[in-house]
Amino acid sequence: MRTNALPGTLLVAAIAVAGLSATPALASATVLTGANGTTSLDNVRLLGLPGANGTNGTGTSGGIGGLGGTGGAAGANGNGGTGGAGGNASGSASVGGAGGTGGAGGANGNGGNGGSGGGATLGGTGGKGGVGGVGNAGAGIAGGTGGNGGASTVGGGHKGGSGGAGGAASPVCPGKPGGNGTAATFDADGVTGATGAAGNSTLPC
């Protein structure tokens, strides 16, 4: 009984292993090939849509919320970037910073998101959010996100710095984010954030 059971067990195990090794190859072939020999990516490619506007900021105690940024225009097969949200404002005559505009989408490339506007208190004005970077025109790579606007300061005489623009995408790497604007001080406006670097031209990103 023992001599017959061992070979039978080994045979069943060998069949199971063979079945496991065959399944992934069949699945990968199905995914990569679409109708008429084209790839499935070609079959599902769609026209891009414009990015949505960012949400407006909220105003309290007489403050006016910043306007949301506008979405970037779409290229063929590439979505435009979403506009950034407007900054909140609190206190009489305060104005929140406007949201940054979303970056334009290139053909097959998504634009970067616009940055959020800075908040404002007691009569100040928040900094505007940075503009999103432009998407790459060929490979579907996104532009960098725009930096956020800086906040105002108590006293209201100065406004926060604007966010830096996002970097443009390369054919292989996304753009780098723009720097955030600095907050205003009691004596001076905030400083604009640095522009984001363009995406690396070679891997790694």
C-alpha positions as a Python dict, from the first residue, in 0.01 Angstrom:
ca = {
    (1, 'M'): (0, 0, 0),
    (2, 'R'): (277, 248, 91),
    (3, 'T'): (477, 188, -233),
    (4, 'N'): (168, 258, -451),
    (5, 'A'): (54, 572, -257),
    (6, 'L'): (379, 768, -294),
    (7, 'P'): (405, 763, -678),
    (8, 'G'): (34, 854, -701),
    (9, 'T'): (84, 1158, -475),
    (10, 'L'): (381, 1278, -680),
    (11, 'L'): (181, 1246, -1003),
    (12, 'V'): (-105, 1462, -868),
    (13, 'A'): (142, 1728, -749),
    (14, 'A'): (315, 1739, -1087),
    (15, 'I'): (-19, 1795, -1268),
    (16, 'A'): (-109, 2080, -1029),
    (17, 'V'): (225, 2255, -1084),
    (18, 'A'): (191, 2226, -1460),
    (19, 'G'): (-154, 2383, -1445),
    (20, 'L'): (-29, 2678, -1239),
    (21, 'S'): (255, 2754, -1482),
    (22, 'A'): (24, 2749, -1786),
    (23, 'T'): (-245, 2988, -1655),
    (24, 'P'): (-46, 3321, -1635),
    (25, 'A'): (83, 3288, -1992),
    (26, 'L'): (-272, 3253, -2126),
    (27, 'A'): (-400, 3548, -1922),
    (28, 'S'): (-122, 3783, -2031),
    (29, 'A'): (-177, 3700, -2397),
    (30, 'T'): (-546, 3787, -2361),
    (31, 'V'): (-477, 4125, -2198),
    (32, 'L'): (-214, 4246, -2445),
    (33, 'T'): (-402, 4166, -2765),
    (34, 'G'): (-729, 4331, -2867),
    (35, 'A'): (-959, 4293, -3165),
    (36, 'N'): (-798, 4277, -3511),
    (37, 'G'): (-454, 4233, -3358),
    (38, 'T'): (-438, 4582, -3202),
    (39, 'T'): (-349, 4640, -2838),
    (40, 'S'): (-622, 4689, -2583),
    (41, 'L'): (-484, 5040, -2509),
    (42, 'D'): (-565, 5148, -2864),
    (43, 'N'): (-917, 5013, -2826),
    (44, 'V'): (-1001, 5217, -2515),
    (45, 'R'): (-835, 5550, -2606),
    (46, 'L'): (-1084, 5839, -2570),
    (47, 'L'): (-1087, 6213, -2627),
    (48, 'G'): (-986, 6407, -2320),
    (49, 'L'): (-1223, 6638, -2133),
    (50, 'P'): (-1147, 6983, -1989),
    (51, 'G'): (-1049, 6988, -1623),
    (52, 'A'): (-1312, 7101, -1371),
    (53, 'N'): (-1298, 7435, -1192),
    (54, 'G'): (-1161, 7430, -840),
    (55, 'T'): (-1404, 7485, -554),
    (56, 'N'): (-1441, 7840, -424),
    (57, 'G'): (-1302, 7929, -84),
    (58, 'T'): (-1529, 8001, 212),
    (59, 'G'): (-1565, 8348, 359),
    (60, 'T'): (-1657, 8409, 725),
    (61, 'S'): (-1707, 8722, 937),
    (62, 'G'): (-1724, 8944, 630),
    (63, 'G'): (-1435, 8781, 443),
    (64, 'I'): (-1457, 8687, 75),
    (65, 'G'): (-1344, 8341, -27),
    (66, 'G'): (-1101, 8312, -316),
    (67, 'L'): (-1228, 8191, -652),
    (68, 'G'): (-1148, 7839, -760),
    (69, 'G'): (-893, 7803, -1039),
    (70, 'T'): (-997, 7717, -1394),
    (71, 'G'): (-931, 7370, -1530),
    (72, 'G'): (-668, 7339, -1802),
    (73, 'A'): (-766, 7278, -2164),
    (74, 'A'): (-756, 6919, -2285),
    (75, 'G'): (-550, 6793, -2573),
    (76, 'A'): (-656, 6498, -2786),
    (77, 'N'): (-673, 6190, -2562),
    (78, 'G'): (-542, 6391, -2265),
    (79, 'N'): (-736, 6549, -1979),
    (80, 'G'): (-681, 6909, -1880),
    (81, 'G'): (-564, 6970, -1524),
    (82, 'T'): (-808, 7048, -1243),
    (83, 'G'): (-806, 7404, -1115),
    (84, 'G'): (-699, 7458, -755),
    (85, 'A'): (-935, 7547, -471),
    (86, 'G'): (-973, 7909, -366),
    (87, 'G'): (-840, 8012, -27),
    (88, 'N'): (-1063, 8080, 274),
    (89, 'A'): (-1100, 8426, 427),
    (90, 'S'): (-1196, 8534, 778),
    (91, 'G'): (-1254, 8887, 901),
    (92, 'S'): (-1384, 9207, 745),
    (93, 'A'): (-1240, 9289, 399),
    (94, 'S'): (-1030, 8969, 390),
    (95, 'V'): (-997, 8804, 49),
    (96, 'G'): (-879, 8448, 7),
    (97, 'G'): (-625, 8375, -264),
    (98, 'A'): (-754, 8251, -600),
    (99, 'G'): (-684, 7892, -694),
    (100, 'G'): (-425, 7823, -961),
    (101, 'T'): (-520, 7731, -1316),
    (102, 'G'): (-478, 7365, -1411),
    (103, 'G'): (-209, 7284, -1666),
    (104, 'A'): (-307, 7205, -2024),
    (105, 'G'): (-317, 6841, -2126),
    (106, 'G'): (-105, 6746, -2424),
    (107, 'A'): (-202, 6479, -2673),
    (108, 'N'): (-218, 6165, -2458),
    (109, 'G'): (-86, 6366, -2161),
    (110, 'N'): (-266, 6501, -1853),
    (111, 'G'): (-207, 6855, -1734),
    (112, 'G'): (-98, 6926, -1377),
    (113, 'N'): (-337, 7047, -1105),
    (114, 'G'): (-342, 7411, -1005),
    (115, 'G'): (-240, 7495, -651),
    (116, 'S'): (-475, 7615, -374),
    (117, 'G'): (-502, 7982, -293),
    (118, 'G'): (-371, 8105, 43),
    (119, 'G'): (-598, 8182, 337),
    (120, 'A'): (-655, 8538, 458),
    (121, 'T'): (-732, 8686, 802),
    (122, 'L'): (-827, 9030, 931),
    (123, 'G'): (-825, 9225, 607),
    (124, 'G'): (-538, 9044, 434),
    (125, 'T'): (-525, 8890, 86),
    (126, 'G'): (-411, 8534, 38),
    (127, 'G'): (-160, 8445, -233),
    (128, 'K'): (-278, 8295, -561),
    (129, 'G'): (-215, 7929, -627),
    (130, 'G'): (44, 7833, -887),
    (131, 'V'): (-39, 7722, -1242),
    (132, 'G'): (-14, 7350, -1311),
    (133, 'G'): (253, 7223, -1548),
    (134, 'V'): (179, 7120, -1907),
    (135, 'G'): (140, 6750, -1981),
    (136, 'N'): (369, 6579, -2228),
    (137, 'A'): (236, 6574, -2583),
    (138, 'G'): (309, 6213, -2666),
    (139, 'A'): (349, 5969, -2382),
    (140, 'G'): (66, 6052, -2143),
    (141, 'I'): (287, 6200, -1868),
    (142, 'A'): (141, 6459, -1629),
    (143, 'G'): (276, 6806, -1564),
    (144, 'G'): (374, 6911, -1213),
    (145, 'T'): (123, 7050, -963),
    (146, 'G'): (125, 7424, -906),
    (147, 'G'): (237, 7542, -563),
    (148, 'N'): (-5, 7673, -302),
    (149, 'G'): (-40, 8043, -238),
    (150, 'G'): (90, 8182, 90),
    (151, 'A'): (-136, 8308, 368),
    (152, 'S'): (-183, 8671, 457),
    (153, 'T'): (-85, 8812, 794),
    (154, 'V'): (-278, 8976, 1074),
    (155, 'G'): (-299, 9347, 1000),
    (156, 'G'): (-396, 9312, 634),
    (157, 'G'): (-135, 9534, 475),
    (158, 'H'): (40, 9260, 278),
    (159, 'K'): (-58, 8954, 80),
    (160, 'G'): (79, 8603, 67),
    (161, 'G'): (313, 8497, -211),
    (162, 'S'): (182, 8322, -521),
    (163, 'G'): (250, 7955, -569),
    (164, 'G'): (511, 7857, -823),
    (165, 'A'): (412, 7706, -1156),
    (166, 'G'): (445, 7332, -1197),
    (167, 'G'): (711, 7196, -1428),
    (168, 'A'): (635, 7059, -1772),
    (169, 'A'): (647, 6685, -1828),
    (170, 'S'): (912, 6514, -2037),
    (171, 'P'): (838, 6216, -2263),
    (172, 'V'): (931, 5981, -1978),
    (173, 'C'): (889, 6166, -1646),
    (174, 'P'): (625, 6391, -1485),
    (175, 'G'): (702, 6756, -1411),
    (176, 'K'): (807, 6856, -1061),
    (177, 'P'): (567, 7047, -833),
    (178, 'G'): (597, 7423, -803),
    (179, 'G'): (707, 7566, -471),
    (180, 'N'): (458, 7712, -225),
    (181, 'G'): (436, 8088, -182),
    (182, 'T'): (551, 8210, 157),
    (183, 'A'): (318, 8375, 404),
    (184, 'A'): (312, 8752, 428),
    (185, 'T'): (480, 8915, 725),
    (186, 'F'): (376, 9227, 913),
    (187, 'D'): (620, 9430, 702),
    (188, 'A'): (624, 9264, 357),
    (189, 'D'): (440, 9057, 100),
    (190, 'G'): (510, 8687, 77),
    (191, 'V'): (758, 8554, -179),
    (192, 'T'): (645, 8366, -491),
    (193, 'G'): (726, 7995, -488),
    (194, 'A'): (989, 7856, -722),
    (195, 'T'): (889, 7715, -1059),
    (196, 'G'): (892, 7337, -1063),
    (197, 'A'): (1164, 7170, -1263),
    (198, 'A'): (1076, 6995, -1587),
    (199, 'G'): (1057, 6617, -1575),
    (200, 'N'): (1383, 6427, -1616),
    (201, 'S'): (1462, 6338, -1976),
    (202, 'T'): (1589, 5994, -1876),
    (203, 'L'): (1488, 5731, -1622),
    (204, 'P'): (1482, 5712, -1326),
    (205, 'C'): (1248, 6004, -1264),
}
